[in-house]
Amino acid sequence: MALCLACLPHLGYSEEVNRIEDILRLKTYGANGDVLVSENRAHVEGCVIRLELEKPGACEAGASFFSMTKYIDVQALVADLGSAEFKDFSGTRYESLKGAVSYRYRSQYFRELLVASDTERKISNEEYANFPTDVASRHKVLSRRYREEIDPKSYSRSAETTRFCSGVEFTKPFVGLKFSFYVEPSEANEFAALIEELSQTCSAIPNS
């Protein structure tokens, strides 16, 4: 997919932020098109993009969680245009996600993140063994152990908070070889250019 910076309008910081938030806003409806299944919203706060997923009625429908928030510091990513990877999910089983723009983590931060991830995985495996069927108790213990045993500084630039129908919530490292933003394929080029610009200028902008 060719990228054309010259084709994009020049925007000030506030306009860039508003446009990033607009592109990342996504609503998913049920098969009949009249029931809202999930809603994704984004908020740019300095270098951090906060991605919020809400699932109205999820608990009543028997789901385990109803809300999730991901935090990503764009300066922890290799966010230049040439490193962005694009996917179009049209015609696939992931079609509801539209498309994706993905980035690798910067190597130093990724090494720190892997240490936090290893600890998280160890805790998770232990508590699944301790509470194989009692999900509510498992979540309570996981929430406490994640807070007590994982250094929050080790994953301060990419984290995930999940809010469960049981009333428990926990925050843990968000780990993957890449971080993906889900966008309309037609807006992917523009989004990638905006992310590169944000990553280069956001350090001068205080977090709100």
N, C-alpha and C positions, 0 to 999 in steps of 0.2 A: 504494500500500500504506500503510494508516494505521499510525502509530506511537503506542504507548500506554505512556509511561513509568510512569504510575501502576499499570499492570498488572504491572510487573516487580518482583520482590522486591528489597529493598535488600540489597546485598552489600558486605562489606568488601573492601579491596584484594586480599588473597590469594584470596578467593573469586571476585572478578572475573577475576583472572588465570587461575585454574583453569578458570573457565567459558569464557573466550575460547579457551584451549588446547583444551578439549574440543570446542567447536563447530568449530574449524578442523581437527580430526583427521578424516581421510578415507582410506578404503581402497578401491581399485578392483580388481575381479576380472575374469578373462577370461570369455569367452562361456559357459563351462560353470559358472562360479561357484565353482570350486575352486582356481584358481591366482591368487595375489596378483600383480597387474600393477604396481601402484604404491601407495605409502603416503605420505600427507601428515601432517606433524606440525608443531606450532607451539610456540614458547617465547617468553614475554613477559619482557623484561629491561629494566626501567625503562620508557622510552618506546618502546623498539624491540621490534618483533615479528619474530622469526626464523622463517621458513617453510621447512621442509625437505621436499624431495621425494626419495624413494628408489624406485628401480625394480629390484627383485630380478631377477636373471637377465637383465638388459637386454643386457649385453655378450655373453653366450653366445648371445643371440637375434639379434645383429648390429646392435644399436643403437649410436649414437655416444657417448652419455653414460649414466651410471647414477645420478647424484645432482646435485641443484641446491638451492642455498640462496638465498632472497631475504631481504633485510633492509629493513624500513621503519620509520622513525620516525613515529609517529602524529601528532606535532606538525608534521610537514612537510605534513600533509594538512588539507584543509578538512573536519574530522571531526565537525561538528555534525550532529545528526539531520536537519535540514532539507536538508542538502546531500547526504546519502547517496542513491545510486541503486541500485535493486533490479532483478535479473533472475532469472527462473525458466526454467531450461533444459529443463524437462520436455517431452518430445515433440519435441525438436530433436536435431540431430547432436551437440550438446554436452551431452547428457543426463548423461554420466558426471561432469560438473563440478557437478551438482546445481543450484546457483544462485549468484548473486554479489551482493556489496555493494561498490559502487565509490565512490571519492572523488577529487576533483580535488586536485592539489598546490597549496600556497600559492604565490602568484605570484612572490615573491622567490626562493624556493628553486627553483621551476620554471625561472626564467631561468638560474640557475647550472647546473642539471641539463642544460639544452639545450646549453650550451657544452661540457660534458663529453661529451654524446652526439654532438655534431658531430665532436669529436676521435676518439671511438671509431669512428664510422662511416667516417671518413677512413682510419684505420689498417686497419680491417677490409677496406675496398675494395682498398687497396693490397696486402694480403697474399693476398686471394683472387686477385688478378691475378698475384702472384708464385708462388703455389702452387695452381693451379686444381684439381689432382687429388691432390696430396700433403697429405692432411688432417692427418696427425700433425705434419709439419713446420710447416704453417700454424698449428696450435694452439700449438706451442712458441714461435713468433715472436710470435703475438698475446699470449700470456701475458706475455712479457718486455716488449713495447712498451706494453701497457696499464699495467703497473707503472711503467714509466719515463716515459711521456709524458702520462698523465692525472693531474691533481692529485686525489688521493683525497679531499681536503676538499670538492671540488666535487660529489661524489656520496656524501658520507658518510652521508646520511640515507635513501638508497634505492639498494641495490646488489644484484648478482646474481652468485653464484659457481657455476660449472658444473664438474663433475668428469667428465672424459671417459674412455672405455674405453682410450684410448692411454696413460693415466697422467698426462696433463696436466690442470691445472685453471687457470682464470683468473677474475678478478673484474672486472666492468665496471659502468657505470651502468645502473640499471634505469629505463628511460624509457618514458613513455606519457602520453597526455593525462590518464589516470586510473590509480589503483592499485586493483586488484580483489582482494577476499578471496572465496574460494569456500566456500559454506556450504549447508547444507540450507535450502530456501526457508522451511520452517516455523520456522527459528531466526533468520531474517534480521533481524526487528525487534529481538529481544533482543540480537543481536550488535551492531547499529548503536548501540543505547543504551549497551552496554558500551564500545564504542570511543569514543563521545563522553565518557563518564565517565573513561576511561583518559587521553585526551588532555588533560583538564582537571586531572588529579591526578598524573600520572606524573612531572612535573619534580621533585617532592619525594621521589621514590623513587630511590635510587641504583641504577645498573646493576649487576647481579651478574656 
